[in-house]
Amino acid sequence: MGPSLLRRAAANGLSLCLLLAAGASLAAPPIPTDEQGLPAWVPAVWVDFPVELTLADADAVSALLDAAPIAAFQREDLRPAARTPFTRALRLRTRVTETEFAALEAAGYQPLRVPDLERALQTAIEARWAEQAARGGEALRVGERGVYHTYAQLGQILLDTQTAYPAIAKRGSLGTSVQGRELWTLTISDNVNGAEEAEPEVRISANIHGNEKIGMELSLYLIGYLTANYGLPGHEDVTNLVDNYHLLFLPLHNPDGHVANTRSNANGVDLNRNYPVPDGTIGGDGTWTEQIETQRMKAWGFATHCVISQDGHSGALVVNYPWDYTYTLAPDNDALIALAEEYSYYNQPMWNGDFYHGITNGAQWYVTKGSLQDWAYHETGSLHQIVEFSDSYAPPAAQLDAYWNDNRESFMHWIKAARYGVGGRVTDAGTGAPLAATVTVIGIDKSVATDPDLGDYYKLLDTGTYTLRFEAPGYVTQTIAGVGTTWGTPTVLDVALLDATTDAPVLPLAGLRFEGSFPNPFNPTTTLRYRLPTDAAVSLEILDARGRRVRSLLESTSQTAGAHELLWNGRDEAGQPLPSGLYQARLRAGGEEAGLKLLLLK
């Protein structure tokens, strides 16, 4: 090792001992291969180094990149310069080549060289893998706790998990990567080998970027924790999740990038810029061509019915929620924030880190296009989030246990949240058969679909009172108002829909009548349901306990024969809230009259 290399090492913050270890590895035994005959890892090649700058805002970041483009720049390189909800100044820490460094200086910037921890850590990881290969046996086959794992070790661990816990764990594969490596999955459920159950599906994937290694490790910690503690006293929370949720894991989304320690896949494409953008524009990868790994994930996403999902990253410490591609807030923005904070709250370093409450809207952080997150939310309805586990892409292996301790309760509570809001089953009122129905919350422009096999649905909602509409082809639409939710507690609402053809004769049209209201008692809204025997001009008014009219809802309005619904918001003609008390709805049509008592409680 010559003096120039030592000087460069010192400038990059690498310790002499790590460089000596790297040099010694040159004489190490050949790198082992996996079952496909592919190398277990490819020694990383370094052509850049890290620098840091502070910039006024996101526009200043864009101006810098226009003046001096940086090939390695990614959103994870940005974080707030101060921890407040309204911070605009950003710290940029990214990797640059010597040419890019000179271009920054020429453009008037003063980038600060900082220690190259990423290079040092990857060198240590490769040295440990070489040592395991030299030892052979279990160290080579499955690795060790608290040590980063190779792709081959991951596949073996998942197979061993299935073997040890066959009743609750099952290994699978989505297919192969560009270079032929399996995209291993693991399903955890109390009925993993049996029939589908009416329970929410939750997906946890990681390492869509091959150099962001901690996500795979934390997935393995979680898998081990759930399987080893299922059914044990003192771990009722584990048993609840396995019994009442269907958990899907993809610990290594980008195996080729993991092996080569590259962000991209084997074709040089950033997979998290390779998904269809909701507005139909091209992704950040600059191509319309979907990589094989993207195609595999899309097929899996459409084949499953995930309520929530996440993919694990590193390079920052934050939970990122949709949208990534636009500043427009997502329809489920309130629920997405609540879900993100459900994770960050239990991870104190994250909650108290650079980002306020440990969360950020994707576009507010920095706009990116073609993310898995935006596709999953837009196309499959899954409330997807990106969890950035560490400021370092691959923190020292000795810290992995500590990172697991920081994230364990976050994982557990986040999964549990898949049942928060409103959920239940939609069935045929006559037969009880499950229905393929659409569930819409009035005012939220993002519906959810039931699982057609079981009729179950799950709509995450923040604390509040909502009106829900249930629709299925060939069935009478049902609207239910006054549905209250409290974040942290599931609200169960089962709905039976009437067949529009078969059930019609059962409900004779003879006679004008109310068919009830829901809810009753109510606060502040209720839905009045009535049926007309013929087409008629309809008047509907609200009277107080003394018979005085306080509100006219319909005044000689023409309506067709059949069932109708009308929402009353508990207000008078002037729009003022009425006090608690007994009220009467009076319906008049075709010379007939019907009444219904209503109780407003506050």
C-alpha positions in Angstrom: 0.0 0.0 0.0 1.7 3.2 -1.2 1.8 6.6 0.6 -0.7 8.1 -1.9 -3.3 5.4 -1.0 -2.7 6.1 2.7 -3.2 9.8 2.2 -6.4 9.2 0.2 -7.6 6.8 3.0 -7.0 9.5 5.6 -8.9 12.0 3.6 -11.8 9.7 3.4 -11.8 8.9 7.1 -10.9 5.2 6.7 -9.0 3.6 9.5 -5.6 2.0 8.6 -6.7 -1.3 10.1 -9.7 -1.6 7.8 -7.6 -0.9 4.7 -5.1 -3.5 5.9 -7.9 -5.9 6.2 -9.1 -5.1 2.7 -5.6 -5.6 1.4 -5.3 -8.9 3.2 -8.5 -10.1 1.7 -6.9 -10.0 -1.7 -5.1 -13.2 -0.8 -8.3 -14.7 0.7 -9.8 -18.0 -0.7 -12.1 -17.6 -3.7 -15.6 -16.2 -3.0 -18.1 -19.0 -2.6 -21.0 -19.4 -4.9 -24.7 -20.0 -4.3 -26.9 -22.9 -5.5 -27.2 -21.2 -8.9 -23.4 -21.1 -9.2 -23.4 -17.3 -8.8 -20.9 -15.5 -6.5 -22.1 -14.9 -2.9 -20.8 -11.3 -3.2 -18.8 -9.1 -5.5 -16.1 -6.9 -3.9 -17.3 -3.3 -4.0 -15.5 -0.8 -6.3 -15.3 2.8 -5.0 -15.0 5.7 -7.4 -16.5 8.5 -5.2 -16.5 9.8 -1.7 -18.9 11.6 0.6 -19.4 15.4 1.0 -21.7 17.6 3.0 -23.4 21.0 2.4 -26.2 23.0 3.9 -28.7 24.6 1.5 -31.6 27.0 2.0 -34.4 24.8 0.7 -35.4 22.2 -1.9 -35.2 24.8 -4.6 -31.6 25.5 -3.7 -30.9 21.7 -4.0 -32.4 21.7 -7.5 -30.3 24.7 -8.4 -27.2 23.0 -7.2 -28.0 19.8 -9.2 -28.6 21.9 -12.3 -25.3 23.7 -11.9 -23.2 20.7 -11.0 -25.0 17.4 -11.6 -24.2 14.6 -9.1 -24.8 11.1 -10.4 -25.1 9.5 -6.9 -27.7 12.0 -5.5 -30.8 10.5 -3.9 -33.6 11.8 -1.7 -32.1 10.0 1.2 -29.1 12.3 1.0 -31.3 15.2 2.3 -32.5 15.9 5.8 -33.8 19.0 7.6 -31.1 21.3 9.0 -33.2 21.8 12.1 -36.0 19.7 13.8 -39.2 21.8 13.4 -42.3 21.1 11.4 -41.6 24.1 9.2 -37.9 23.8 8.5 -36.9 24.5 4.9 -33.1 24.5 5.2 -31.6 21.1 4.3 -28.3 19.3 4.9 -27.1 17.5 1.8 -24.7 14.6 2.3 -24.0 12.7 -0.9 -21.2 11.0 -2.8 -19.3 12.7 -5.5 -16.4 11.9 -7.8 -13.3 14.1 -8.0 -14.7 15.6 -11.2 -18.1 16.4 -9.6 -16.3 17.8 -6.5 -14.3 20.2 -8.8 -17.5 21.1 -10.6 -19.2 22.0 -7.3 -16.3 24.3 -6.3 -16.3 25.9 -9.8 -20.0 26.6 -9.4 -19.3 28.5 -6.2 -20.1 25.8 -3.6 -17.9 24.8 -0.7 -18.5 21.0 -0.2 -17.0 19.6 2.9 -15.3 16.2 2.7 -16.5 13.9 5.5 -15.4 10.4 6.6 -16.3 7.6 4.2 -18.1 5.4 6.7 -20.1 3.6 4.0 -16.9 2.3 2.4 -15.4 1.3 5.7 -18.5 -0.6 6.7 -18.8 -2.5 3.4 -15.2 -3.4 3.6 -15.8 -4.9 7.1 -18.9 -6.8 5.8 -17.0 -8.4 3.0 -14.1 -9.3 5.3 -16.6 -11.0 7.7 -18.2 -12.9 4.8 -14.7 -14.1 3.7 -14.0 -15.2 7.3 -17.3 -17.2 7.4 -16.4 -18.8 4.0 -13.1 -19.9 5.4 -14.7 -21.4 8.5 -17.5 -23.1 6.5 -20.2 -25.1 8.3 -23.1 -23.2 9.9 -21.3 -19.9 9.7 -21.2 -20.2 5.9 -24.7 -21.8 5.6 -26.8 -19.4 7.7 -24.4 -16.8 9.0 -24.6 -15.4 12.6 -26.9 -13.2 14.6 -25.7 -9.6 14.6 -23.9 -10.1 11.3 -25.0 -9.1 7.8 -26.2 -12.0 5.8 -25.5 -13.0 2.2 -28.2 -13.7 -0.3 -27.6 -17.5 -0.1 -27.8 -17.4 3.7 -31.1 -15.6 3.5 -32.6 -18.3 1.4 -31.4 -21.0 3.8 -32.7 -19.1 6.9 -36.2 -18.8 5.4 -36.2 -22.5 4.5 -35.0 -23.4 8.0 -37.8 -21.2 9.4 -40.4 -23.1 7.4 -38.9 -26.4 8.6 -38.9 -25.4 12.2 -42.4 -23.8 12.2 -44.3 -25.5 9.4 -47.7 -24.6 10.9 -47.2 -20.8 10.7 -44.3 -20.2 8.2 -44.0 -21.0 4.5 -41.2 -20.0 2.2 -42.0 -19.0 -1.4 -40.6 -17.2 -4.4 -41.8 -14.5 -6.7 -39.5 -15.7 -9.4 -35.9 -14.7 -10.3 -34.0 -11.5 -10.7 -32.1 -10.3 -13.8 -29.1 -12.6 -12.9 -31.3 -15.5 -11.8 -31.4 -15.1 -8.1 -34.7 -16.0 -6.3 -36.9 -13.3 -4.9 -37.5 -15.3 -1.7 -40.8 -14.6 0.3 -42.0 -15.9 3.6 -45.7 -16.0 4.7 -46.5 -16.1 8.4 -50.1 -17.0 9.5 -51.8 -19.4 11.9 -53.4 -21.0 8.8 -50.5 -20.8 6.4 -51.2 -24.1 4.7 -55.0 -23.9 4.8 -57.9 -21.9 3.4 -57.8 -18.2 3.1 -59.2 -16.3 6.2 -61.0 -13.1 6.7 -58.1 -11.1 8.1 -56.0 -8.2 6.8 -52.9 -8.9 4.7 -49.8 -6.9 5.5 -46.6 -6.8 3.4 -43.1 -6.0 4.6 -40.4 -5.8 1.9 -36.9 -4.5 2.1 -33.7 -3.8 0.1 -35.2 -2.5 -3.1 -31.8 -0.7 -3.1 -29.0 -3.3 -2.9 -26.6 -1.2 -0.8 -29.2 -0.4 1.9 -28.7 -3.7 3.8 -30.2 -3.1 7.2 -33.8 -3.6 6.0 -33.2 -7.3 5.2 -31.6 -7.8 8.6 -34.5 -6.2 10.5 -36.9 -8.4 8.5 -35.1 -11.5 9.6 -35.1 -10.3 13.2 -38.9 -9.8 13.0 -39.5 -13.1 11.3 -37.4 -14.8 14.0 -39.2 -13.0 16.8 -42.7 -13.8 15.5 -42.0 -17.5 14.9 -40.0 -18.2 18.1 -42.5 -16.5 20.4 -45.8 -17.6 18.9 -48.1 -19.1 21.5 -45.7 -18.5 24.4 -46.9 -16.9 27.7 -46.0 -13.2 27.9 -46.1 -12.9 24.1 -49.8 -12.5 23.5 -49.1 -9.6 21.2 -47.1 -12.0 18.9 -49.9 -14.6 19.0 -52.5 -12.0 18.2 -50.7 -10.9 15.1 -50.0 -14.4 13.8 -53.6 -15.5 14.5 -55.4 -12.4 13.2 -53.2 -11.1 10.4 -51.7 -12.5 7.2 -48.1 -11.4 7.0 -46.1 -11.4 3.8 -42.3 -10.8 3.7 -40.0 -10.1 0.8 -36.7 -9.5 2.7 -34.6 -8.9 -0.4 -36.3 -7.2 -3.3 -33.0 -6.6 -5.2 -30.7 -9.6 -4.7 -28.3 -8.7 -7.5 -27.8 -5.2 -6.1 -27.2 -6.7 -2.6 -24.5 -9.0 -3.9 -22.8 -6.2 -5.8 -23.4 -3.5 -3.2 -25.1 -1.3 -5.7 -28.3 0.8 -5.3 -29.5 -0.4 -8.7 -30.3 -3.8 -10.1 -28.0 -5.7 -12.4 -29.2 -3.6 -15.4 -28.2 -0.4 -13.6 -31.8 0.6 -12.9 -33.0 2.1 -9.7 -36.0 -0.2 -9.0 -37.6 2.5 -6.8 -37.9 4.8 -9.8 -39.1 2.0 -12.1 -42.9 1.7 -11.2 -45.7 3.3 -13.1 -46.3 6.9 -11.9 -50.0 7.6 -11.0 -50.3 10.5 -13.4 -49.0 8.4 -16.3 -45.7 10.2 -16.7 -42.3 8.5 -16.9 -40.5 7.4 -13.7 -37.2 8.8 -12.4 -35.3 5.9 -14.0 -35.9 7.6 -17.3 -37.4 4.6 -19.1 -40.7 3.0 -19.7 -39.1 -0.5 -19.4 -40.2 -2.3 -16.3 -37.4 -4.5 -14.8 -38.1 -8.1 -14.1 -38.0 -7.4 -10.3 -40.6 -4.7 -10.8 -42.8 -7.1 -12.8 -42.6 -9.7 -10.1 -43.6 -7.3 -7.3 -46.5 -5.9 -9.4 -47.9 -9.4 -10.0 -47.6 -10.2 -6.2 -49.2 -6.9 -5.3 -52.2 -7.6 -7.6 -52.5 -11.2 -6.5 -52.7 -10.2 -2.8 -55.1 -7.9 -0.9 -52.7 -5.9 1.3 -54.3 -3.3 3.6 -50.9 -1.8 4.6 -47.4 -2.3 3.3 -43.9 -1.0 3.7 -40.5 -1.3 2.1 -37.4 -0.9 4.2 -34.6 1.6 3.2 -31.7 3.3 4.9 -29.7 6.5 4.5 -32.1 8.5 6.7 -34.2 7.9 9.9 -37.8 8.6 9.0 -41.1 7.1 7.9 -42.1 8.5 4.5 -45.7 8.4 3.2 -47.4 9.1 -0.1 -47.4 10.9 -2.4 -43.8 10.9 -3.7 -44.6 12.3 -7.2 -46.8 15.3 -6.4 -47.3 18.0 -3.7 -51.0 17.2 -3.8 -52.0 15.4 -0.6 -53.1 11.8 -0.9 -56.9 11.1 -0.3 -56.0 9.2 2.8 -53.5 11.8 4.1 -54.9 11.8 7.7 -54.8 8.0 8.0 -51.3 7.9 6.3 -50.0 10.3 8.9 -51.5 8.3 11.8 -50.1 5.1 10.4 -46.6 6.7 10.0 -46.6 8.0 13.5 -47.8 4.6 14.7 -44.3 3.4 13.6 -42.2 6.4 14.5 -43.6 6.9 18.0 -42.3 3.6 19.3 -38.8 4.2 17.8 -37.5 7.0 20.0 -34.4 7.8 17.9 -36.7 8.2 14.9 -39.4 10.1 16.8 -36.7 12.6 18.1 -34.5 12.6 15.0 -34.0 15.1 12.2 -37.6 14.9 11.0 -40.5 16.3 13.1 -42.1 13.3 14.8 -40.0 11.0 12.6 -42.2 11.3 9.6 -42.3 13.1 6.3 -44.5 13.4 3.2 -42.6 12.1 0.3 -42.9 15.1 -2.1 -42.3 17.5 0.8 -39.0 15.8 1.4 -38.1 15.8 -2.3 -40.2 14.9 -5.3 -39.4 11.5 -6.9 -41.3 9.6 -9.6 -41.7 5.9 -10.1 -41.6 4.7 -6.5 -43.1 1.4 -5.3 -44.9 3.4 -2.6 -46.9 5.5 -5.1 -47.7 2.5 -7.3 -48.9 0.3 -4.4 -51.2 3.0 -3.0 -52.5 4.1 -6.4 -53.0 0.7 -8.0 -53.7 -1.7 -5.2 -55.1 0.6 -2.5 -52.6 -0.5 0.1 -51.5 2.3 2.4 -47.8 1.9 1.7 -45.0 3.6 3.5 -41.2 3.8 3.2 -39.4 3.2 6.4 -35.8 4.6 6.5 -34.1 2.6 9.3 -30.7 4.3 9.6 -28.8 7.4 8.6 -26.1 5.0 7.5 -26.8 2.7 4.5 -25.3 -0.2 6.5 -24.5 0.6 10.1 -21.9 -1.4 11.9 -23.0 -5.0 12.4 -22.3 -4.7 16.1 -25.3 -2.2 16.2 -27.8 -4.5 14.6 -29.2 -5.8 17.9 -29.7 -2.2 19.0 -31.5 -1.3 15.8 -33.8 -4.3 16.3 -34.6 -3.1 19.8 -35.4 0.4 18.5 -37.7 -1.1 15.8 -39.4 -4.1 17.4 -42.3 -2.4 19.0 -42.7 -0.1 16.0 -43.1 -3.2 13.7 -45.6 -4.8 16.2 -47.8 -1.7 16.5 -47.6 -0.8 12.9 -48.9 -4.3 11.8 -51.6 -4.2 14.4 -52.8 -0.9 12.9 -54.1 -2.7 9.7 -57.4 -3.2 11.6 -57.7 0.5 12.8 -60.5 2.5 11.3 -63.5 0.5 9.9 -63.6 -3.1 8.9 -66.0 -6.0 8.5 -67.7 -8.2 5.9 -70.0 -7.4 3.1 -72.5 -10.2 2.3 -75.6 -11.1 0.4 -78.6 -10.3 2.7 -80.4 -13.4 1.5 -77.7 -16.0 1.3 -74.9 -14.7 3.5 -72.5 -15.3 0.7 -69.5 -12.9 0.5 -69.6 -10.1 -2.0 -67.1 -8.4 -4.3 -68.1 -4.9 -3.1 -66.7 -1.4 -3.1 -66.5 0.6 0.1 -66.3 4.4 -0.1 -65.9 6.9 2.7 -67.8 10.0 1.7 -65.3 12.8 1.3 -62.3 10.5 0.8 -61.6 10.0 -2.9 -60.0 6.5 -2.5 -62.3 3.5 -2.2 -61.3 0.0 -1.0 -62.6 -3.3 -2.3 -63.6 -6.3 -0.4 -61.8 -9.6 -0.8 -64.2 -11.3 -3.2 -63.6 -14.7 -1.7 -64.5 -13.7 1.9 -66.2 -10.3 1.6 -63.9 -8.7 4.2 -62.8 -5.1 3.9 -60.5 -2.7 5.9 -60.5 1.1 5.6 -57.9 2.8 7.8 -59.4 6.1 9.2 -58.1 8.5 11.7 -60.4 9.4 14.7 -63.6 10.9 13.5 -67.2 10.3 12.4 -67.8 9.2 8.8 -70.4 8.2 6.3 -69.7 5.0 4.3 -71.3 3.8 1.1 -71.3 0.1 0.2 -71.9 -0.9 -3.5 -71.8 -4.2 -5.4 -73.1 -4.9 -9.0 -76.7 -6.2 -8.9 -77.3 -5.1 -5.3 -79.0 -2.2 -3.6 -76.4 0.4 -2.5 -76.4 1.0 1.2 -75.2 4.3 2.8 -74.5 4.3 6.5 -73.8 7.6 8.3 -72.5 8.4 11.8 -69.8 5.7 11.9 -67.4 6.7 14.6 -63.8 5.6 14.7 -61.0 6.0 17.3 -57.4 5.5 16.2 -56.1 2.5 18.0 -59.4 0.7 18.2 -61.0 -1.3 15.4 -64.6 -0.4 14.5 -66.4 -3.5 13.1 -69.2 -2.8 10.6 -70.7 -5.8 8.8 -73.1 -5.0 6.0 -75.7 -7.2 4.2 -76.8 -5.9 0.8 -80.1 -6.6 -0.8 -80.2 -8.3 -4.2 -81.7 -5.7 -6.5 -83.7 -8.3 -8.4 -84.3 -11.2 -6.0 -85.1 -9.2 -2.9 -87.4 -6.6 -4.6 -90.6 -8.7 -4.3 -90.0 -9.3 -0.6 -90.3 -5.5 0.0 -93.8 -4.6 -1.4 -94.2 -1.2 -2.8 -97.7 -0.8 -1.5 -98.0 2.1 1.0 -95.7 5.1 1.7 -93.5 4.3 4.6 -90.3 5.0 6.5 -87.9 2.1 6.7 -86.0 3.6 9.6 -82.9 5.8 10.1 -79.3 5.1 11.0 -78.1 5.8 13.5 -80.9 6.6 15.9 -80.2 8.0 18.5 -77.7 10.1 16.5 -75.1 12.9 16.7 -74.8 15.0 14.6 -76.1 13.2 11.4 -78.6 10.5 10.6 -79.7 8.9 7.3 -83.5 8.7 6.8 -84.7 5.7 4.7 -88.1 5.6 3.1 -90.0 3.9 0.2 -92.4 5.3 -2.3 -95.2 3.1 -3.8 -95.3 5.2 -7.0 -93.6 8.1 -8.6 -94.7 11.2 -6.7 -93.9 14.7 -5.5 -92.3 14.3 -2.1 -92.1 16.6 0.9 -90.0 15.7 3.9 -89.7 17.9 7.0 -88.4 17.7 10.6 -90.7 18.7 13.5 -89.7 19.4 17.1 -91.3 17.8 20.1 -94.1 20.4 20.1 -94.9 19.8 16.4 -93.2 22.9 15.0 -91.3 22.6 11.7 -87.6 23.2 12.2 -86.3 22.0 8.9 -87.6 21.2 5.4 -85.5 18.6 3.6 -87.7 18.2 0.6 -90.4 20.4 -0.8 -92.7 18.9 -3.5 -89.6 17.2 -5.1 -90.3 14.7 -7.8 -89.0 11.2 -7.1 -89.4 7.8 -8.6 -91.0 4.7 -6.9 -88.8 2.6 -4.7 -86.2 3.0 -1.9 -84.6 6.4 -1.1 -82.2 7.8 1.5 -81.7 11.3 2.7 -79.1 12.7 5.2 -80.1 15.1 7.9 -77.3 16.9 9.7 -79.2 17.9 12.9 -79.5 21.6 11.9 -82.4 23.9 11.4 -83.3 26.0 8.4 -80.7 28.6 9.3 -78.0 26.0 9.5 -77.7 26.2 13.3 -77.2 23.0 15.3 -80.4 21.9 17.1 -80.3 20.9 20.8 -80.7 17.4 22.1 -84.2 16.1 22.1 -87.0 14.2 20.4 -87.8 15.1 16.8 -90.1 13.7 14.2 -89.5 13.2 10.5 -92.8 13.7 8.5 -93.0 12.3 4.9 -95.8 13.2 2.5 -96.4 11.9 -1.0 -99.4 11.0 -3.2 -101.9 12.0 -0.6 -100.3 9.7 2.1 -98.2 10.6 5.2 -95.7 8.7 7.3 -93.8 9.6 10.4 -90.6 8.6 12.2 -89.3 9.5 15.7 -85.7 10.7 15.9 -83.6 11.2 19.1 -80.7 13.7 18.9 -78.2 13.2 21.7 -75.2 15.4 22.4 
